[in-house]
Amino acid sequence: MAEKTIVLVCAAGMSTSMLVKKMQEAAIEQGLDREIYAIASSEVDKKLSEDEINVLLLGPQVRFLKNEFESKVSGKNIPVEVIPNVDYGTMNGTNVLKLAESLTN
């Protein structure tokens, strides 16, 4: 099991998979033990009950769900943040990983 689990949430779980790959590469380069995966917003409840999640990052296309997810993780010490448009659009895995790390330190 990884030291931390970072979950990226998007509309269908597909476009974010490229960003996950970039983040995984950045984590390896930095020597970080991270489990990073993408899921559709409809799958979050199931994953929250099954997995130990350390941070939820929302794709810009589901930013409107931030308050809903913050309510769902209330009391669980799981930060929820929206991935900046520029980092999502350029698939900047290093910056998005840095964001996740800043939320869990």
MDTraj code that builds the backbone (N, CA, C; nanometers):
import mdtraj as md
import numpy as np

residues = "MET ALA GLU LYS THR ILE VAL LEU VAL CYS ALA ALA GLY MET SER THR SER MET LEU VAL LYS LYS MET GLN GLU ALA ALA ILE GLU GLN GLY LEU ASP ARG GLU ILE TYR ALA ILE ALA SER SER GLU VAL ASP LYS LYS LEU SER GLU ASP GLU ILE ASN VAL LEU LEU LEU GLY PRO GLN VAL ARG PHE LEU LYS ASN GLU PHE GLU SER LYS VAL SER GLY LYS ASN ILE PRO VAL GLU VAL ILE PRO ASN VAL ASP TYR GLY THR MET ASN GLY THR ASN VAL LEU LYS LEU ALA GLU SER LEU THR ASN".split()
xyz = np.array([
    [0.0839, -0.1186, 0.0000],
    [0.0000, 0.0000, 0.0000],
    [0.0883, 0.1247, 0.0000],
    [0.0506, 0.2211, -0.0800],
    [0.1273, 0.3445, -0.0933],
    [0.1139, 0.4307, 0.0324],
    [0.2099, 0.5218, 0.0511],
    [0.2058, 0.6136, 0.1649],
    [0.0835, 0.7045, 0.1585],
    [0.0493, 0.7493, 0.0374],
    [-0.0670, 0.8363, 0.0184],
    [-0.1409, 0.7956, -0.1076],
    [-0.2719, 0.8181, -0.1056],
    [-0.3552, 0.7915, -0.2219],
    [-0.4183, 0.9222, -0.2674],
    [-0.3961, 0.9532, -0.3941],
    [-0.4481, 1.0746, -0.4558],
    [-0.5492, 1.0336, -0.5617],
    [-0.6703, 1.0863, -0.5505],
    [-0.7756, 1.0502, -0.6440],
    [-0.8165, 1.1735, -0.7235],
    [-0.8145, 1.1590, -0.8553],
    [-0.8594, 1.2650, -0.9454],
    [-1.0004, 1.2308, -0.9910],
    [-1.0884, 1.3274, -0.9816],
    [-1.2290, 1.3069, -1.0155],
    [-1.2609, 1.3863, -1.1407],
    [-1.3226, 1.3195, -1.2375],
    [-1.3644, 1.3894, -1.3590],
    [-1.5034, 1.3416, -1.3986],
    [-1.5525, 1.3925, -1.5084],
    [-1.6887, 1.3606, -1.5512],
    [-1.7040, 1.2124, -1.5852],
    [-1.6104, 1.1586, -1.6627],
    [-1.6228, 1.0194, -1.7049],
    [-1.5042, 0.9339, -1.6643],
    [-1.3998, 0.9921, -1.6102],
    [-1.2831, 0.9150, -1.5674],
    [-1.1844, 0.8856, -1.6784],
    [-1.2027, 0.9461, -1.7969],
    [-1.1152, 0.9133, -1.9094],
    [-1.0089, 1.0188, -1.9343],
    [-1.0486, 1.1436, -1.9510],
    [-0.9513, 1.2469, -1.9862],
    [-0.8456, 1.2634, -1.8775],
    [-0.8829, 1.2389, -1.7566],
    [-0.7914, 1.2569, -1.6452],
    [-0.6868, 1.1466, -1.6380],
    [-0.7085, 1.0357, -1.7052],
    [-0.6124, 0.9254, -1.6992],
    [-0.4757, 0.9652, -1.7548],
    [-0.4726, 1.0547, -1.8520],
    [-0.3435, 1.1025, -1.9038],
    [-0.2704, 1.1831, -1.7971],
    [-0.3442, 1.2643, -1.7237],
    [-0.2839, 1.3432, -1.6166],
    [-0.2338, 1.2519, -1.5055],
    [-0.3073, 1.1472, -1.4743],
    [-0.2639, 1.0495, -1.3741],
    [-0.1275, 0.9925, -1.4121],
    [-0.1120, 0.9551, -1.5376],
    [0.0152, 0.8987, -1.5843],
    [0.1288, 0.9977, -1.5631],
    [0.1062, 1.1240, -1.5954],
    [0.2085, 1.2279, -1.5769],
    [0.2405, 1.2463, -1.4284],
    [0.1386, 1.2409, -1.3451],
    [0.1603, 1.2538, -1.2007],
    [0.2379, 1.1349, -1.1462],
    [0.2066, 1.0152, -1.1935],
    [0.2790, 0.8958, -1.1495],
    [0.4266, 0.9060, -1.1877],
    [0.4535, 0.9539, -1.3084],
    [0.5911, 0.9717, -1.3516],
    [0.6632, 1.0731, -1.2621],
    [0.5955, 1.1830, -1.2291],
    [0.6546, 1.2855, -1.1425],
    [0.6807, 1.2300, -1.0028],
    [0.5902, 1.1491, -0.9520],
    [0.6081, 1.0900, -0.8188],
    [0.7294, 0.9980, -0.8166],
    [0.7449, 0.9188, -0.9212],
    [0.8603, 0.8282, -0.9301],
    [0.9895, 0.9087, -0.9347],
    [0.9911, 1.0130, -1.0168],
    [1.1102, 1.0985, -1.0277],
    [1.1472, 1.1603, -0.8932],
    [1.0456, 1.1911, -0.8124],
    [1.0684, 1.2544, -0.6825],
    [1.0854, 1.1538, -0.5689],
    [1.0783, 1.0257, -0.6021],
    [1.0942, 0.9219, -0.5009],
    [0.9775, 0.9123, -0.4039],
    [0.8586, 0.9490, -0.4495],
    [0.7393, 0.9459, -0.3651],
    [0.6590, 0.8188, -0.3900],
    [0.6126, 0.7572, -0.2833],
    [0.5307, 0.6370, -0.2911],
    [0.3841, 0.6784, -0.2889],
    [0.3251, 0.6921, -0.4069],
    [0.1880, 0.7410, -0.4186],
    [0.1049, 0.6506, -0.5077],
    [-0.0168, 0.6264, -0.4641],
    [-0.1157, 0.5626, -0.5510],
    [-0.1992, 0.6767, -0.6061],
    [-0.2061, 0.6850, -0.7376],
    [-0.2793, 0.7931, -0.8033],
    [-0.3699, 0.7301, -0.9074],
    [-0.4974, 0.7629, -0.9009],
    [-0.5888, 0.7118, -1.0025],
    [-0.7030, 0.8097, -1.0260],
    [-0.7701, 0.7901, -1.1386],
    [-0.8826, 0.8755, -1.1774],
    [-1.0114, 0.7949, -1.1737],
    [-1.1174, 0.8621, -1.1316],
    [-1.2491, 0.7993, -1.1314],
    [-1.3537, 0.9005, -1.1766],
    [-1.4643, 0.8486, -1.2221],
    [-1.5775, 0.9345, -1.2574],
    [-1.6428, 0.9847, -1.1293],
    [-1.7020, 1.1023, -1.1362],
    [-1.7651, 1.1600, -1.0174],
    [-1.8716, 1.0673, -0.9578],
    [-1.9349, 0.9883, -1.0409],
    [-2.0384, 0.8958, -0.9932],
    [-1.9821, 0.7793, -0.9110],
    [-1.8501, 0.7583, -0.9173],
    [-1.7862, 0.6469, -0.8464],
    [-1.7289, 0.6866, -0.7104],
    [-1.7289, 0.8155, -0.6777],
    [-1.6598, 0.8626, -0.5579],
    [-1.7138, 0.8006, -0.4303],
    [-1.8450, 0.7935, -0.4152],
    [-1.9019, 0.7376, -0.2920],
    [-1.8510, 0.5963, -0.2664],
    [-1.8500, 0.5158, -0.3696],
    [-1.8034, 0.3775, -0.3562],
    [-1.6572, 0.3732, -0.3137],
    [-1.5730, 0.4545, -0.3782],
    [-1.4295, 0.4557, -0.3455],
    [-1.4040, 0.5070, -0.2044],
    [-1.4820, 0.6049, -0.1608],
    [-1.4652, 0.6576, -0.0250],
    [-1.4933, 0.5500, 0.0792],
    [-1.5860, 0.4602, 0.0492],
    [-1.6179, 0.3543, 0.1445],
    [-1.5190, 0.2373, 0.1365],
    [-1.4502, 0.2224, 0.0232],
    [-1.3589, 0.1092, 0.0039],
    [-1.2131, 0.1410, 0.0318],
    [-1.1682, 0.2602, -0.0059],
    [-1.0261, 0.2931, -0.0035],
    [-0.9949, 0.4012, 0.0986],
    [-0.8701, 0.4011, 0.1436],
    [-0.8222, 0.5117, 0.2256],
    [-0.7658, 0.6160, 0.1304],
    [-0.8344, 0.7264, 0.1205],
    [-0.7985, 0.8331, 0.0275],
    [-0.7430, 0.9502, 0.1073],
    [-0.6324, 1.0080, 0.0591],
    [-0.5704, 1.1199, 0.1288],
    [-0.6064, 1.2553, 0.0699],
    [-0.6394, 1.2600, -0.0584],
    [-0.6773, 1.3868, -0.1212],
    [-0.7644, 1.3599, -0.2437],
    [-0.8643, 1.4449, -0.2642],
    [-0.9492, 1.4403, -0.3835],
    [-0.9211, 1.5647, -0.4656],
    [-0.8816, 1.5451, -0.5892],
    [-0.8597, 1.6564, -0.6813],
    [-0.9649, 1.6490, -0.7905],
    [-1.0354, 1.7589, -0.8094],
    [-1.1435, 1.7617, -0.9079],
    [-1.0952, 1.8234, -1.0380],
    [-1.1286, 1.7590, -1.1489],
    [-1.1006, 1.8168, -1.2795],
    [-1.1853, 1.9425, -1.2957],
    [-1.1356, 2.0380, -1.3743],
    [-1.2097, 2.1634, -1.3920],
    [-1.3542, 2.1428, -1.4386],
    [-1.3790, 2.0369, -1.5139],
    [-1.5128, 2.0129, -1.5666],
    [-1.6133, 1.9719, -1.4584],
    [-1.5657, 1.9331, -1.3392],
    [-1.6567, 1.8974, -1.2297],
    [-1.6368, 1.9893, -1.1084],
    [-1.5793, 2.1054, -1.1312],
    [-1.5540, 2.1999, -1.0209],
    [-1.6816, 2.2353, -0.9454],
    [-1.7955, 2.2305, -1.0143],
    [-1.9233, 2.2639, -0.9518],
    [-1.9632, 2.1647, -0.8429],
    [-1.8947, 2.0502, -0.8353],
    [-1.9241, 1.9477, -0.7346],
    [-1.8392, 1.9623, -0.6079],
    [-1.7550, 2.0640, -0.6025],
    [-1.6615, 2.0767, -0.4895],
    [-1.7344, 2.0793, -0.3547],
    [-1.8356, 2.1613, -0.3397],
    [-1.9072, 2.1687, -0.2113],
    [-1.9697, 2.0348, -0.1735],
    [-2.0229, 1.9656, -0.2732],
    [-2.0840, 1.8345, -0.2484],
    [-1.9802, 1.7355, -0.1957],
    [-1.8626, 1.7325, -0.2584],
    [-1.7584, 1.6395, -0.2138],
    [-1.7004, 1.6799, -0.0786],
    [-1.6900, 1.8097, -0.0533],
    [-1.6429, 1.8536, 0.0778],
    [-1.7384, 1.8070, 0.1876],
    [-1.8673, 1.8087, 0.1590],
    [-1.9661, 1.7593, 0.2562],
    [-1.9507, 1.6090, 0.2778],
    [-1.9271, 1.5365, 0.1691],
    [-1.9151, 1.3907, 0.1787],
    [-1.7941, 1.3476, 0.2608],
    [-1.6868, 1.4262, 0.2570],
    [-1.5643, 1.3881, 0.3292],
    [-1.5498, 1.4641, 0.4609],
    [-1.6511, 1.5399, 0.4968],
    [-1.6470, 1.6165, 0.6207],
    [-1.6163, 1.5243, 0.7387],
    [-1.5171, 1.5634, 0.8181],
    [-1.4780, 1.4835, 0.9339],
    [-1.3800, 1.3718, 0.9026],
    [-1.3468, 1.3523, 0.7755],
    [-1.2544, 1.2452, 0.7370],
    [-1.1133, 1.2958, 0.7093],
    [-1.0927, 1.4275, 0.7222],
    [-0.9616, 1.4873, 0.6979],
    [-0.9101, 1.4577, 0.5565],
    [-0.9991, 1.4703, 0.4590],
    [-0.9625, 1.4521, 0.3182],
    [-0.9826, 1.5862, 0.2479],
    [-0.8735, 1.6531, 0.2112],
    [-0.8901, 1.7796, 0.1403],
    [-0.9450, 1.7582, -0.0008],
    [-1.0223, 1.8571, -0.0458],
    [-1.0809, 1.8561, -0.1801],
    [-1.0397, 1.9862, -0.2474],
    [-0.9837, 1.9756, -0.3673],
    [-0.9419, 2.0961, -0.4393],
    [-0.9655, 2.0754, -0.5886],
    [-0.9847, 2.1868, -0.6590],
    [-1.0018, 2.1833, -0.8039],
    [-0.8649, 2.2000, -0.8689],
    [-0.8356, 2.1163, -0.9672],
    [-0.7102, 2.1268, -1.0423],
    [-0.7162, 2.2549, -1.1256],
    [-0.6136, 2.3385, -1.1172],
    [-0.6141, 2.4622, -1.1977],
    [-0.6265, 2.4313, -1.3477],
    [-0.7051, 2.5139, -1.4162],
    [-0.7281, 2.4949, -1.5604],
    [-0.5982, 2.4812, -1.6390],
    [-0.5023, 2.5684, -1.6113],
    [-0.3785, 2.5674, -1.6896],
    [-0.3021, 2.4364, -1.6701],
    [-0.2970, 2.3853, -1.5474],
    [-0.2262, 2.2589, -1.5226],
    [-0.3004, 2.1402, -1.5822],
    [-0.4329, 2.1455, -1.5771],
    [-0.5120, 2.0382, -1.6374],
    [-0.4964, 2.0411, -1.7897],
    [-0.5088, 2.1597, -1.8462],
    [-0.5023, 2.1745, -1.9918],
    [-0.3681, 2.1366, -2.0509],
    [-0.2608, 2.1616, -1.9753],
    [-0.1265, 2.1281, -2.0242],
    [-0.0796, 1.9925, -1.9732],
    [-0.1661, 1.9243, -1.8975],
    [-0.1325, 1.7940, -1.8396],
    [-0.0020, 1.8015, -1.7592],
    [0.0083, 1.9040, -1.6759],
    [0.1292, 1.9258, -1.5963],
    [0.1213, 1.8431, -1.4681],
    [0.1645, 1.7183, -1.4802],
    [0.1598, 1.6257, -1.3675],
    [0.2430, 1.6703, -1.2492],
    [0.3550, 1.7367, -1.2756],
    [0.4412, 1.7833, -1.1670],
    [0.3687, 1.8865, -1.0817],
    [0.3038, 1.9834, -1.1455],
    [0.2320, 2.0864, -1.0699],
    [0.1123, 2.0303, -0.9947],
    [0.0411, 1.9392, -1.0564],
    [-0.0766, 1.8827, -0.9908],
    [-0.0340, 1.7951, -0.8725],
    [0.0756, 1.7229, -0.8881],
    [0.1296, 1.6453, -0.7766],
    [0.1715, 1.7393, -0.6636],
    [0.2343, 1.8482, -0.6995],
    [0.2764, 1.9481, -0.5987],
    [0.1536, 2.0015, -0.5228],
    [0.0449, 2.0262, -0.5952],
    [-0.0789, 2.0706, -0.5317],
    [-0.1283, 1.9661, -0.4324],
    [-0.1334, 1.8408, -0.4751],
    [-0.1801, 1.7331, -0.3864],
    [-0.0936, 1.7217, -0.2628],
    [0.0359, 1.7303, -0.2824],
    [0.1290, 1.7207, -0.1694],
    [0.1098, 1.8357, -0.0717],
    [0.0838, 1.9545, -0.1227],
    [0.0658, 2.0716, -0.0357],
    [-0.0609, 2.0583, 0.0489],
    [-0.1585, 1.9832, -0.0001],
    [-0.2836, 1.9663, 0.0724],
    [-0.2754, 1.8603, 0.1801],
    [-0.1763, 1.7731, 0.1703],
    [-0.1695, 1.6595, 0.2644],
    [-0.0524, 1.6709, 0.3614],
    [0.0194, 1.7795, 0.3592],
    [0.1326, 1.7952, 0.4522],
    [0.0895, 1.8623, 0.5803],
])
top = md.Topology()
chain = top.add_chain()
for i, resn in enumerate(residues, 1):
    res = top.add_residue(resn, chain, resSeq=i)
    for name in ("N", "CA", "C"):
        top.add_atom(name, md.element.get_by_symbol(name[0]), res)
traj = md.Trajectory(xyz[None], top)
